Amino acid sequence: MTPFECVPNFSEGRDAARVERIAGAARAVPGVTVLDVERDAAHHRSVITLVGEGDPLLDAVVGMMRVATAEIDLNQHHGEHPRMGATDVVPFVPLGGSTMADAIRLAERLGERVGRELEIPVFLYAAAARRPERADLARVREGQFEGLRTAIGSDPTRAPDFGPPRIHPTAGAVAIGARPVLIAYNVYLTSPDVALAKKIAKKVRARDGGLPEVKALGFDIPDRHEAQVSMNLTDYRVTPVHRAFDAVRQEAEALGTGVDESEIVGLVPEDALFDAAEHYLRLGHFDRAAILERKVRAVEAGRPGGESFASFTDRLAARTPTPGGGSAAAAAGALGAALGEMVLAYSIDAKAPAEDLVAVASTLRDGRRRMLALLVEDSASYDAVRTARRTRKEHPGDAAAEEGYRAALRGAVAVPLETARLAQDLSVRLESVRARTKTALASDLTTAIALFRAATEGALANVAINLDDLAKVGEPTGDVSAEVERLRPKP
């Protein structure tokens, strides 16, 4: 398997339905996963991150570009970010066992298809550039859509690498290339003066003698009443995120202003954030292998089926007793908790966080982790019942075998019962703050509540099955039966 990341940028950041139609073209291609969709209204631009292998990835990008070409007219497009195409730029990033040479070949194959099938002029850039000056995306995009209308047909140095020697009347042109991982990083100033942002951008970007591997521009962000220094960190190992932030902050303070906050657009390597943590916390001799989640991932990767959600669903689909409905119920609960956390992450005011909302978010986080543990415990409890049942059958009348069977049944009841209790509790807590969450996230909150309901109903169904077996061996079940009725979701 030779995977690639692909991060096409589209000149549409205000029409959410249109952006979803573009992303949907990629979601429809088997073997390609849409990892992230970032939409920015001020820049009037969306960044969509995909991962997949060669041929499916090419099909996905061509499909997205077809939608963008049909629906975006650059003659009517105005935003802060420079652009020359409806699909403005398509970089391929090698991952895993793939190489930069592989990514360059993929860029060339896409360029040939786009020129031939969509009749859009294509400029190869970055590592795929066939002319030295085109390694710099800013040089390729010089003049933007409007300037290219005349330059592309009259200036031999602006001739495309693929496609017709003329601008597409509405979709413009596209830059397609290959590059390492890039971090899109924005810093917002406390001042709305875009001239200050432009001065700072000039100070920190590489081409004007600033930080190596940094590209920067200054933008006006009217919705925030703030100016923005927008950066691309083309190699975060050379100039890490924290160094870029400090440089902008220092230049801002020298000009009599300050920094409000910063943001990362799209996905980011975890090591880039660990770099910042080590720097600001002054962690000496820190071993990243000691990070809890990395330890857990290493352990899970060594377990059959533990390496991914896809593997879990494969095991769930298999003709095996475990995992089964109880594990699936816990998985639904974990998904509900995670979605609730996301809703609150967007709804909590970072500058003045409400204590009760923070408390609910913390409860959801702890609940998600417990649900993941219950997912594993449910399979283990059922396996214990099967083992105890076999032992009981092999040793009829043996008191120890009989008690072992009863204990296993009690465990098989206790695990899904805890799942049901936890799912209902998390649902109630999330529902209690619904009115204070952002209305734009109403569908996400509704989905989270629905997942909790599914977790509750599924877990209670598993409790009921095991209660029948407990009753057959003479165990009292009245209290548990009453709790099942109390927990059962009402129509």
DRENDO-1510 file (C-alpha; in Angstrom, 1 decimal, always signed):
<recs>
REC; n; res; u; v; w
REC; 1; MET; +0.0; +0.0; +0.0 .
REC; 2; THR; +1.4; +3.4; -1.0 .
REC; 3; PRO; -0.8; +6.1; +0.6 .
REC; 4; PHE; -0.9; +9.8; -0.2 .
REC; 5; GLU; -2.4; +12.8; +1.4 .
REC; 6; CYS; -4.0; +15.2; -1.0 .
REC; 7; VAL; -5.2; +18.7; +0.0 .
REC; 8; PRO; -7.1; +20.4; -2.8 .
REC; 9; ASN; -8.0; +24.1; -2.2 .
REC; 10; PHE; -11.3; +25.4; -3.7 .
REC; 11; SER; -12.4; +29.0; -4.3 .
REC; 12; GLU; -15.6; +28.6; -2.3 .
REC; 13; GLY; -15.8; +29.3; +1.4 .
REC; 14; ARG; -19.3; +30.7; +1.9 .
REC; 15; ASP; -21.8; +28.2; +0.4 .
REC; 16; ALA; -21.6; +25.2; +2.7 .
REC; 17; ALA; -23.9; +23.1; +0.5 .
REC; 18; ARG; -21.6; +23.7; -2.5 .
REC; 19; VAL; -18.5; +22.7; -0.5 .
REC; 20; GLU; -20.3; +19.5; +0.6 .
REC; 21; ARG; -21.1; +18.6; -3.0 .
REC; 22; ILE; -17.5; +19.0; -3.9 .
REC; 23; ALA; -16.4; +16.9; -0.9 .
REC; 24; GLY; -19.2; +14.4; -1.7 .
REC; 25; ALA; -17.6; +13.6; -5.0 .
REC; 26; ALA; -14.5; +12.3; -3.2 .
REC; 27; ARG; -16.6; +10.5; -0.5 .
REC; 28; ALA; -18.3; +8.5; -3.3 .
REC; 29; VAL; -14.9; +6.9; -4.4 .
REC; 30; PRO; -14.1; +3.6; -2.7 .
REC; 31; GLY; -10.6; +3.6; -1.2 .
REC; 32; VAL; -10.5; +7.3; -0.6 .
REC; 33; THR; -11.3; +8.9; +2.8 .
REC; 34; VAL; -12.1; +12.6; +3.4 .
REC; 35; LEU; -10.3; +13.4; +6.6 .
REC; 36; ASP; -11.2; +17.1; +7.0 .
REC; 37; VAL; -13.1; +19.9; +5.4 .
REC; 38; GLU; -12.2; +23.5; +6.4 .
REC; 39; ARG; -14.3; +26.4; +5.0 .
REC; 40; ASP; -13.3; +30.1; +5.5 .
REC; 41; ALA; -15.8; +32.7; +4.5 .
REC; 42; ALA; -13.4; +35.7; +4.7 .
REC; 43; HIS; -10.8; +34.0; +2.5 .
REC; 44; HIS; -13.7; +32.6; +0.4 .
REC; 45; ARG; -11.8; +29.3; +0.2 .
REC; 46; SER; -12.1; +25.7; +1.4 .
REC; 47; VAL; -9.4; +23.2; +2.1 .
REC; 48; ILE; -10.4; +19.5; +1.9 .
REC; 49; THR; -8.0; +16.8; +3.0 .
REC; 50; LEU; -8.1; +13.4; +1.5 .
REC; 51; VAL; -6.1; +10.2; +1.9 .
REC; 52; GLY; -5.9; +7.3; -0.4 .
REC; 53; GLU; -3.9; +5.4; -3.0 .
REC; 54; GLY; -3.0; +6.4; -6.5 .
REC; 55; ASP; -5.8; +5.6; -9.0 .
REC; 56; PRO; -8.7; +6.0; -6.6 .
REC; 57; LEU; -7.2; +9.3; -5.3 .
REC; 58; LEU; -6.9; +10.6; -8.9 .
REC; 59; ASP; -10.6; +9.7; -9.6 .
REC; 60; ALA; -11.7; +11.4; -6.4 .
REC; 61; VAL; -9.8; +14.7; -7.3 .
REC; 62; VAL; -11.1; +14.7; -10.9 .
REC; 63; GLY; -14.6; +14.2; -9.6 .
REC; 64; MET; -14.3; +17.1; -7.1 .
REC; 65; MET; -12.8; +19.3; -9.8 .
REC; 66; ARG; -15.8; +18.5; -12.1 .
REC; 67; VAL; -18.2; +19.8; -9.5 .
REC; 68; ALA; -16.1; +22.9; -8.7 .
REC; 69; THR; -15.8; +23.7; -12.5 .
REC; 70; ALA; -19.5; +23.4; -12.9 .
REC; 71; GLU; -20.5; +25.4; -9.8 .
REC; 72; ILE; -17.8; +28.1; -9.3 .
REC; 73; ASP; -17.5; +31.2; -11.5 .
REC; 74; LEU; -14.3; +33.1; -10.7 .
REC; 75; ASN; -15.8; +36.2; -12.5 .
REC; 76; GLN; -18.1; +36.4; -9.5 .
REC; 77; HIS; -15.6; +35.4; -6.8 .
REC; 78; HIS; -14.1; +37.9; -4.3 .
REC; 79; GLY; -12.2; +36.9; -1.2 .
REC; 80; GLU; -9.1; +37.7; +0.8 .
REC; 81; HIS; -7.0; +34.8; -0.5 .
REC; 82; PRO; -5.2; +35.0; -3.8 .
REC; 83; ARG; -6.6; +32.5; -6.4 .
REC; 84; MET; -6.4; +31.6; -10.0 .
REC; 85; GLY; -8.8; +28.7; -10.2 .
REC; 86; ALA; -12.1; +27.3; -9.0 .
REC; 87; THR; -9.9; +24.4; -8.0 .
REC; 88; ASP; -6.9; +26.6; -7.1 .
REC; 89; VAL; -4.2; +24.2; -6.0 .
REC; 90; VAL; -3.9; +20.4; -5.6 .
REC; 91; PRO; -0.8; +19.2; -3.7 .
REC; 92; PHE; +0.1; +15.5; -3.2 .
REC; 93; VAL; +2.0; +14.6; +0.0 .
REC; 94; PRO; +3.7; +11.2; +0.3 .
REC; 95; LEU; +2.8; +9.1; +3.3 .
REC; 96; GLY; +4.0; +5.8; +4.7 .
REC; 97; GLY; +5.9; +3.9; +2.0 .
REC; 98; SER; +5.3; +6.3; -0.8 .
REC; 99; THR; +8.0; +8.7; -1.9 .
REC; 100; MET; +8.2; +12.2; -3.3 .
REC; 101; ALA; +9.0; +10.7; -6.7 .
REC; 102; ASP; +5.7; +8.8; -6.5 .
REC; 103; ALA; +3.9; +12.0; -5.6 .
REC; 104; ILE; +5.4; +13.8; -8.5 .
REC; 105; ARG; +4.2; +11.0; -10.9 .
REC; 106; LEU; +0.7; +11.3; -9.4 .
REC; 107; ALA; +0.7; +15.1; -9.9 .
REC; 108; GLU; +1.7; +14.6; -13.6 .
REC; 109; ARG; -1.0; +12.0; -14.2 .
REC; 110; LEU; -3.6; +14.3; -12.7 .
REC; 111; GLY; -2.4; +17.2; -14.7 .
REC; 112; GLU; -2.7; +15.3; -17.9 .
REC; 113; ARG; -6.2; +14.2; -17.0 .
REC; 114; VAL; -7.4; +17.6; -16.0 .
REC; 115; GLY; -6.0; +19.3; -19.1 .
REC; 116; ARG; -7.6; +16.6; -21.3 .
REC; 117; GLU; -10.9; +15.9; -19.6 .
REC; 118; LEU; -11.8; +19.3; -18.1 .
REC; 119; GLU; -9.9; +21.6; -20.5 .
REC; 120; ILE; -8.3; +23.6; -17.7 .
REC; 121; PRO; -4.7; +24.8; -18.0 .
REC; 122; VAL; -2.4; +23.1; -15.5 .
REC; 123; PHE; +0.8; +24.4; -13.9 .
REC; 124; LEU; +3.0; +21.9; -12.1 .
REC; 125; TYR; +4.5; +23.4; -9.0 .
REC; 126; ALA; +6.7; +22.7; -5.9 .
REC; 127; ALA; +8.6; +19.4; -6.3 .
REC; 128; ALA; +6.7; +18.6; -9.5 .
REC; 129; ALA; +7.7; +21.9; -11.2 .
REC; 130; ARG; +9.2; +21.6; -14.6 .
REC; 131; ARG; +10.6; +25.1; -14.5 .
REC; 132; PRO; +12.6; +26.3; -11.5 .
REC; 133; GLU; +10.5; +29.5; -11.0 .
REC; 134; ARG; +7.4; +27.4; -10.7 .
REC; 135; ALA; +8.6; +25.7; -7.5 .
REC; 136; ASP; +7.2; +28.8; -5.8 .
REC; 137; LEU; +3.3; +28.8; -5.8 .
REC; 138; ALA; +3.2; +32.5; -5.5 .
REC; 139; ARG; +5.1; +32.9; -8.8 .
REC; 140; VAL; +2.7; +30.5; -10.5 .
REC; 141; ARG; -0.4; +32.3; -9.3 .
REC; 142; GLU; +1.0; +35.8; -10.0 .
REC; 143; GLY; -1.7; +38.0; -11.5 .
REC; 144; GLN; -4.4; +35.7; -10.3 .
REC; 145; PHE; -7.4; +34.7; -12.4 .
REC; 146; GLU; -7.8; +38.2; -13.9 .
REC; 147; GLY; -4.1; +38.6; -14.8 .
REC; 148; LEU; -3.7; +35.1; -16.3 .
REC; 149; ARG; -6.5; +35.8; -18.8 .
REC; 150; THR; -4.1; +37.7; -21.0 .
REC; 151; ALA; -0.7; +36.4; -19.8 .
REC; 152; ILE; -1.4; +32.7; -20.4 .
REC; 153; GLY; -1.8; +33.1; -24.1 .
REC; 154; SER; +0.6; +35.9; -24.8 .
REC; 155; ASP; +3.6; +35.3; -22.5 .
REC; 156; PRO; +5.6; +32.1; -23.4 .
REC; 157; THR; +6.9; +31.9; -19.8 .
REC; 158; ARG; +3.2; +31.5; -18.6 .
REC; 159; ALA; +2.4; +28.6; -20.9 .
REC; 160; PRO; +0.8; +25.7; -18.9 .
REC; 161; ASP; +2.3; +22.3; -18.6 .
REC; 162; PHE; -0.9; +20.6; -19.5 .
REC; 163; GLY; -4.2; +21.6; -21.0 .
REC; 164; PRO; -5.1; +24.4; -23.4 .
REC; 165; PRO; -3.0; +27.6; -23.7 .
REC; 166; ARG; -5.9; +29.7; -22.6 .
REC; 167; ILE; -7.7; +30.4; -19.3 .
REC; 168; HIS; -10.9; +28.5; -18.6 .
REC; 169; PRO; -13.6; +31.2; -18.8 .
REC; 170; THR; -15.1; +30.5; -15.4 .
REC; 171; ALA; -12.8; +27.9; -13.7 .
REC; 172; GLY; -9.5; +29.6; -14.4 .
REC; 173; ALA; -6.3; +27.5; -14.1 .
REC; 174; VAL; -5.0; +25.1; -11.5 .
REC; 175; ALA; -1.6; +24.4; -9.8 .
REC; 176; ILE; -0.9; +20.7; -9.2 .
REC; 177; GLY; +2.2; +19.6; -7.4 .
REC; 178; ALA; +3.9; +17.5; -4.8 .
REC; 179; ARG; +5.3; +18.6; -1.5 .
REC; 180; PRO; +6.1; +17.5; +2.1 .
REC; 181; VAL; +3.6; +18.1; +4.9 .
REC; 182; LEU; +2.6; +21.8; +5.1 .
REC; 183; ILE; +1.0; +23.5; +8.1 .
REC; 184; ALA; -1.4; +26.3; +7.3 .
REC; 185; TYR; -1.2; +28.6; +10.3 .
REC; 186; ASN; -2.9; +32.0; +11.0 .
REC; 187; VAL; -2.3; +34.5; +13.7 .
REC; 188; TYR; -4.9; +37.2; +14.5 .
REC; 189; LEU; -3.8; +40.6; +15.7 .
REC; 190; THR; -5.6; +42.7; +18.2 .
REC; 191; SER; -5.7; +45.5; +15.6 .
REC; 192; PRO; -7.9; +45.7; +12.5 .
REC; 193; ASP; -5.1; +47.5; +10.6 .
REC; 194; VAL; -4.3; +45.2; +7.7 .
REC; 195; ALA; -1.2; +47.4; +6.9 .
REC; 196; LEU; +0.3; +46.2; +10.2 .
REC; 197; ALA; -0.4; +42.5; +9.2 .
REC; 198; LYS; +1.3; +43.1; +5.9 .
REC; 199; LYS; +4.3; +44.6; +7.5 .
REC; 200; ILE; +4.6; +41.7; +9.9 .
REC; 201; ALA; +4.1; +39.1; +7.1 .
REC; 202; LYS; +6.9; +40.7; +5.1 .
REC; 203; LYS; +9.2; +40.6; +8.2 .
REC; 204; VAL; +8.6; +36.9; +8.9 .
REC; 205; ARG; +8.5; +35.3; +5.5 .
REC; 206; ALA; +11.5; +33.6; +3.9 .
REC; 207; ARG; +11.6; +35.5; +0.6 .
REC; 208; ASP; +12.1; +38.8; +2.4 .
REC; 209; GLY; +14.8; +37.5; +4.7 .
REC; 210; GLY; +12.6; +36.2; +7.5 .
REC; 211; LEU; +12.1; +32.7; +8.8 .
REC; 212; PRO; +13.2; +29.9; +6.5 .
REC; 213; GLU; +10.4; +27.7; +5.0 .
REC; 214; VAL; +7.7; +30.3; +5.8 .
REC; 215; LYS; +5.4; +32.0; +3.4 .
REC; 216; ALA; +3.2; +34.8; +4.8 .
REC; 217; LEU; +0.6; +37.4; +3.8 .
REC; 218; GLY; -1.4; +39.9; +5.7 .
REC; 219; PHE; -5.2; +39.9; +5.4 .
REC; 220; ASP; -8.2; +41.9; +6.6 .
REC; 221; ILE; -10.8; +39.8; +8.4 .
REC; 222; PRO; -13.8; +42.1; +8.6 .
REC; 223; ASP; -16.0; +39.6; +10.5 .
REC; 224; ARG; -13.6; +39.6; +13.4 .
REC; 225; HIS; -12.6; +43.3; +13.1 .
REC; 226; GLU; -9.0; +42.0; +13.2 .
REC; 227; ALA; -6.1; +41.7; +10.8 .
REC; 228; GLN; -4.5; +38.3; +10.2 .
REC; 229; VAL; -1.0; +37.1; +9.4 .
REC; 230; SER; -1.6; +34.0; +7.3 .
REC; 231; MET; +1.4; +31.6; +7.0 .
REC; 232; ASN; +2.3; +28.4; +5.3 .
REC; 233; LEU; +5.0; +26.5; +7.2 .
REC; 234; THR; +6.4; +24.5; +4.3 .
REC; 235; ASP; +8.8; +22.5; +6.6 .
REC; 236; TYR; +7.8; +22.6; +10.3 .
REC; 237; ARG; +11.0; +20.9; +11.2 .
REC; 238; VAL; +13.0; +23.9; +10.0 .
REC; 239; THR; +10.6; +26.6; +11.4 .
REC; 240; PRO; +8.3; +25.1; +14.0 .
REC; 241; VAL; +4.9; +26.5; +14.8 .
REC; 242; HIS; +6.0; +28.1; +18.1 .
REC; 243; ARG; +8.8; +29.9; +16.4 .
REC; 244; ALA; +6.5; +31.3; +13.8 .
REC; 245; PHE; +4.1; +32.4; +16.5 .
REC; 246; ASP; +6.8; +34.1; +18.6 .
REC; 247; ALA; +8.1; +35.9; +15.6 .
REC; 248; VAL; +4.7; +37.3; +14.7 .
REC; 249; ARG; +4.1; +38.3; +18.4 .
REC; 250; GLN; +7.4; +40.1; +18.7 .
REC; 251; GLU; +6.9; +42.0; +15.4 .
REC; 252; ALA; +3.4; +42.9; +16.5 .
REC; 253; GLU; +4.5; +44.2; +19.8 .
REC; 254; ALA; +7.2; +46.3; +18.1 .
REC; 255; LEU; +4.5; +47.9; +16.0 .
REC; 256; GLY; +2.4; +48.7; +19.1 .
REC; 257; THR; -0.2; +46.0; +18.7 .
REC; 258; GLY; -0.6; +42.4; +20.0 .
REC; 259; VAL; -1.8; +38.9; +19.2 .
REC; 260; ASP; -5.3; +37.8; +19.9 .
REC; 261; GLU; -5.1; +34.1; +19.0 .
REC; 262; SER; -3.9; +31.7; +16.4 .
REC; 263; GLU; -5.4; +28.9; +14.4 .
REC; 264; ILE; -4.3; +25.9; +12.3 .
REC; 265; VAL; -6.2; +25.3; +9.1 .
REC; 266; GLY; -6.7; +21.7; +8.1 .
REC; 267; LEU; -4.7; +18.8; +9.7 .
REC; 268; VAL; -1.4; +19.0; +11.5 .
REC; 269; PRO; +1.3; +16.4; +12.5 .
REC; 270; GLU; +1.1; +15.7; +16.2 .
REC; 271; ASP; +4.9; +16.2; +16.5 .
REC; 272; ALA; +4.5; +19.8; +15.4 .
REC; 273; LEU; +2.3; +20.4; +18.5 .
REC; 274; PHE; +4.6; +18.4; +20.7 .
REC; 275; ASP; +7.5; +20.6; +19.5 .
REC; 276; ALA; +5.5; +23.6; +20.8 .
REC; 277; ALA; +4.7; +21.9; +24.1 .
REC; 278; GLU; +8.4; +21.0; +24.7 .
REC; 279; HIS; +9.5; +24.5; +23.9 .
REC; 280; TYR; +7.0; +26.4; +26.1 .
REC; 281; LEU; +7.1; +23.9; +29.0 .
REC; 282; ARG; +10.9; +23.7; +28.8 .
REC; 283; LEU; +10.7; +19.9; +28.9 .
REC; 284; GLY; +14.3; +18.6; +29.0 .
REC; 285; HIS; +15.1; +15.1; +27.6 .
REC; 286; PHE; +11.4; +14.4; +27.0 .
REC; 287; ASP; +10.7; +11.0; +25.4 .
REC; 288; ARG; +7.7; +11.1; +23.2 .
REC; 289; ALA; +7.3; +7.4; +23.5 .
REC; 290; ALA; +6.1; +8.2; +27.0 .
REC; 291; ILE; +3.0; +9.9; +25.7 .
REC; 292; LEU; +0.0; +8.0; +27.0 .
REC; 293; GLU; -1.9; +7.9; +23.7 .
REC; 294; ARG; +1.2; +6.7; +21.8 .
REC; 295; LYS; +1.6; +3.9; +24.4 .
REC; 296; VAL; -2.0; +2.9; +24.0 .
REC; 297; ARG; -1.9; +3.0; +20.2 .
REC; 298; ALA; +1.2; +0.8; +20.3 .
REC; 299; VAL; -0.6; -1.7; +22.5 .
REC; 300; GLU; -3.8; -1.6; +20.5 .
REC; 301; ALA; -1.8; -2.1; +17.2 .
REC; 302; GLY; -0.5; -5.4; +18.6 .
REC; 303; ARG; -4.0; -6.7; +19.3 .
REC; 304; PRO; -6.0; -8.5; +16.5 .
REC; 305; GLY; -8.5; -5.9; +15.2 .
REC; 306; GLY; -7.4; -3.3; +17.7 .
REC; 307; GLU; -5.6; -1.1; +15.2 .
REC; 308; SER; -8.5; +0.8; +13.7 .
REC; 309; PHE; -12.3; +1.4; +13.7 .
REC; 310; ALA; -12.4; -0.2; +10.3 .
REC; 311; SER; -10.9; -3.4; +11.8 .
REC; 312; PHE; -13.4; -3.3; +14.6 .
REC; 313; THR; -16.3; -3.2; +12.2 .
REC; 314; ASP; -14.7; -6.1; +10.2 .
REC; 315; ARG; -14.6; -8.2; +13.4 .
REC; 316; LEU; -18.1; -7.1; +14.2 .
REC; 317; ALA; -19.3; -8.3; +10.8 .
REC; 318; ALA; -17.5; -11.7; +11.0 .
REC; 319; ARG; -19.3; -14.9; +11.8 .
REC; 320; THR; -17.9; -15.0; +15.4 .
REC; 321; PRO; -19.6; -14.7; +18.8 .
REC; 322; THR; -17.6; -11.6; +19.8 .
REC; 323; PRO; -17.6; -8.7; +19.4 .
REC; 324; GLY; -21.4; -8.5; +19.3 .
REC; 325; GLY; -24.3; -6.2; +20.2 .
REC; 326; GLY; -23.0; -5.2; +23.6 .
REC; 327; SER; -19.7; -4.0; +22.1 .
REC; 328; ALA; -21.5; -2.3; +19.3 .
REC; 329; ALA; -23.7; -0.5; +21.9 .
REC; 330; ALA; -20.6; +0.7; +23.8 .
REC; 331; ALA; -19.1; +1.9; +20.5 .
REC; 332; ALA; -22.2; +3.9; +19.8 .
REC; 333; GLY; -22.0; +5.4; +23.3 .
REC; 334; ALA; -18.3; +6.4; +22.6 .
REC; 335; LEU; -19.3; +8.0; +19.3 .
REC; 336; GLY; -22.1; +9.9; +21.0 .
REC; 337; ALA; -19.7; +11.2; +23.7 .
REC; 338; ALA; -17.1; +12.2; +21.2 .
REC; 339; LEU; -19.7; +14.1; +19.1 .
REC; 340; GLY; -21.0; +15.8; +22.3 .
REC; 341; GLU; -17.5; +16.9; +23.1 .
REC; 342; MET; -17.1; +18.4; +19.7 .
REC; 343; VAL; -20.4; +20.4; +20.1 .
REC; 344; LEU; -19.2; +21.8; +23.4 .
REC; 345; ALA; -15.7; +22.5; +22.1 .
REC; 346; TYR; -17.2; +24.9; +19.6 .
REC; 347; SER; -19.8; +26.2; +22.1 .
REC; 348; ILE; -17.6; +27.0; +25.1 .
REC; 349; ASP; -16.2; +30.6; +25.0 .
REC; 350; ALA; -12.5; +30.1; +25.3 .
REC; 351; LYS; -12.1; +33.6; +26.8 .
REC; 352; ALA; -14.8; +33.1; +29.5 .
REC; 353; PRO; -15.6; +29.4; +29.7 .
REC; 354; ALA; -18.8; +28.6; +31.7 .
REC; 355; GLU; -17.9; +26.1; +34.5 .
REC; 356; ASP; -21.0; +24.0; +34.0 .
REC; 357; LEU; -20.3; +23.5; +30.2 .
REC; 358; VAL; -16.7; +22.7; +31.0 .
REC; 359; ALA; -17.9; +20.1; +33.5 .
REC; 360; VAL; -20.2; +18.5; +31.0 .
REC; 361; ALA; -17.4; +18.4; +28.4 .
REC; 362; SER; -15.2; +16.7; +31.0 .
REC; 363; THR; -17.9; +14.1; +31.9 .
REC; 364; LEU; -18.3; +13.3; +28.2 .
REC; 365; ARG; -14.6; +12.9; +27.8 .
REC; 366; ASP; -14.4; +10.5; +30.8 .
REC; 367; GLY; -17.5; +8.7; +29.5 .
REC; 368; ARG; -16.0; +8.2; +26.1 .
REC; 369; ARG; -13.0; +6.6; +27.6 .
REC; 370; ARG; -15.1; +4.3; +29.8 .
REC; 371; MET; -17.3; +3.3; +26.8 .
REC; 372; LEU; -14.2; +2.2; +24.9 .
REC; 373; ALA; -13.2; +0.1; +27.9 .
REC; 374; LEU; -16.7; -1.4; +28.1 .
REC; 375; LEU; -16.5; -2.2; +24.4 .
REC; 376; VAL; -13.6; -4.6; +25.2 .
REC; 377; GLU; -15.1; -5.8; +28.5 .
REC; 378; ASP; -18.3; -6.8; +26.9 .
REC; 379; SER; -16.5; -9.2; +24.6 .
REC; 380; ALA; -14.5; -10.5; +27.5 .
REC; 381; SER; -17.6; -11.1; +29.6 .
REC; 382; TYR; -19.3; -13.1; +26.9 .
REC; 383; ASP; -16.2; -15.2; +26.3 .
REC; 384; ALA; -16.1; -15.8; +30.1 .
REC; 385; VAL; -19.7; -17.1; +29.9 .
REC; 386; ARG; -18.9; -19.5; +27.1 .
REC; 387; THR; -15.9; -20.8; +28.9 .
REC; 388; ALA; -17.8; -21.2; +32.2 .
REC; 389; ARG; -20.7; -22.9; +30.4 .
REC; 390; ARG; -18.3; -25.4; +28.8 .
REC; 391; THR; -16.7; -26.1; +32.2 .
REC; 392; ARG; -20.1; -26.6; +33.8 .
REC; 393; LYS; -21.1; -29.1; +31.1 .
REC; 394; GLU; -17.8; -31.0; +31.4 .
REC; 395; HIS; -18.2; -31.2; +35.3 .
REC; 396; PRO; -21.9; -31.6; +36.0 .
REC; 397; GLY; -22.7; -31.1; +39.7 .
REC; 398; ASP; -19.3; -29.5; +40.5 .
REC; 399; ALA; -20.0; -26.6; +42.9 .
REC; 400; ALA; -17.0; -24.6; +41.8 .
REC; 401; ALA; -18.0; -24.9; +38.1 .
REC; 402; GLU; -21.6; -24.0; +39.0 .
REC; 403; GLU; -20.5; -20.9; +40.9 .
REC; 404; GLY; -18.1; -20.0; +38.1 .
REC; 405; TYR; -21.0; -20.1; +35.6 .
REC; 406; ARG; -23.2; -17.9; +37.9 .
REC; 407; ALA; -20.3; -15.4; +38.3 .
REC; 408; ALA; -19.7; -15.2; +34.6 .
REC; 409; LEU; -23.5; -14.6; +34.0 .
REC; 410; ARG; -23.5; -11.8; +36.6 .
REC; 411; GLY; -20.5; -10.2; +34.8 .
REC; 412; ALA; -22.3; -10.5; +31.5 .
REC; 413; VAL; -25.2; -8.6; +33.0 .
REC; 414; ALA; -23.1; -6.0; +34.8 .
REC; 415; VAL; -21.1; -4.8; +31.8 .
REC; 416; PRO; -24.0; -3.9; +29.4 .
REC; 417; LEU; -26.0; -2.6; +32.4 .
REC; 418; GLU; -23.1; -0.1; +33.1 .
REC; 419; THR; -23.1; +0.8; +29.4 .
REC; 420; ALA; -26.8; +1.6; +29.5 .
REC; 421; ARG; -26.5; +3.6; +32.7 .
REC; 422; LEU; -23.6; +5.6; +31.4 .
REC; 423; ALA; -25.2; +6.2; +28.0 .
REC; 424; GLN; -28.4; +7.5; +29.6 .
REC; 425; ASP; -26.4; +9.7; +32.1 .
REC; 426; LEU; -24.3; +11.2; +29.3 .
REC; 427; SER; -27.5; +11.8; +27.2 .
REC; 428; VAL; -29.2; +13.7; +30.1 .
REC; 429; ARG; -26.2; +15.8; +30.8 .
REC; 430; LEU; -25.7; +16.8; +27.1 .
REC; 431; GLU; -29.4; +17.5; +26.7 .
REC; 432; SER; -29.4; +19.7; +29.8 .
REC; 433; VAL; -27.1; +22.2; +28.0 .
REC; 434; ARG; -28.7; +22.0; +24.5 .
REC; 435; ALA; -30.1; +25.5; +24.7 .
REC; 436; ARG; -26.6; +26.9; +25.2 .
REC; 437; THR; -24.9; +25.2; +22.4 .
REC; 438; LYS; -24.4; +26.7; +18.9 .
REC; 439; THR; -27.4; +26.4; +16.7 .
REC; 440; ALA; -25.2; +25.5; +13.7 .
REC; 441; LEU; -24.3; +22.3; +15.6 .
REC; 442; ALA; -27.9; +21.2; +16.3 .
REC; 443; SER; -27.7; +18.3; +13.9 .
REC; 444; ASP; -24.5; +17.1; +15.6 .
REC; 445; LEU; -26.1; +17.3; +19.0 .
REC; 446; THR; -29.2; +15.4; +17.8 .
REC; 447; THR; -26.9; +12.7; +16.4 .
REC; 448; ALA; -25.1; +12.4; +19.7 .
REC; 449; ILE; -28.4; +12.0; +21.6 .
REC; 450; ALA; -29.5; +9.4; +19.0 .
REC; 451; LEU; -26.3; +7.4; +19.5 .
REC; 452; PHE; -26.8; +7.5; +23.3 .
REC; 453; ARG; -30.3; +6.1; +22.8 .
REC; 454; ALA; -29.0; +3.4; +20.5 .
REC; 455; ALA; -26.3; +2.5; +23.1 .
REC; 456; THR; -28.9; +2.3; +25.9 .
REC; 457; GLU; -31.4; +0.2; +23.9 .
REC; 458; GLY; -28.7; -2.2; +22.6 .
REC; 459; ALA; -27.1; -2.6; +26.0 .
REC; 460; LEU; -30.4; -3.3; +27.7 .
REC; 461; ALA; -31.2; -5.9; +25.1 .
REC; 462; ASN; -28.0; -7.7; +26.1 .
REC; 463; VAL; -28.8; -7.4; +29.8 .
REC; 464; ALA; -32.2; -9.0; +29.2 .
REC; 465; ILE; -30.7; -12.0; +27.4 .
REC; 466; ASN; -28.3; -12.7; +30.2 .
REC; 467; LEU; -31.0; -12.1; +32.9 .
REC; 468; ASP; -33.0; -15.0; +31.4 .
REC; 469; ASP; -30.0; -17.3; +31.9 .
REC; 470; LEU; -29.5; -16.0; +35.5 .
REC; 471; ALA; -33.1; -16.7; +36.3 .
REC; 472; LYS; -32.8; -20.3; +35.0 .
REC; 473; VAL; -30.1; -21.0; +37.5 .
REC; 474; GLY; -32.1; -19.5; +40.4 .
REC; 475; GLU; -30.4; -16.2; +40.7 .
REC; 476; PRO; -32.6; -13.3; +41.9 .
REC; 477; THR; -33.1; -10.8; +39.0 .
REC; 478; GLY; -35.9; -8.6; +40.3 .
REC; 479; ASP; -33.8; -5.5; +41.1 .
REC; 480; VAL; -32.0; -5.6; +37.8 .
REC; 481; SER; -35.2; -6.1; +35.9 .
REC; 482; ALA; -36.6; -3.0; +37.6 .
REC; 483; GLU; -33.6; -1.0; +36.7 .
REC; 484; VAL; -33.8; -2.2; +33.1 .
REC; 485; GLU; -37.4; -0.8; +32.9 .
REC; 486; ARG; -36.3; +2.4; +34.5 .
REC; 487; LEU; -33.5; +2.9; +32.0 .
REC; 488; ARG; -35.4; +1.8; +28.9 .
REC; 489; PRO; -35.9; +4.9; +26.7 .
REC; 490; LYS; -39.5; +6.1; +26.6 .
REC; 491; PRO; -41.2; +6.4; +23.2 .
</recs>
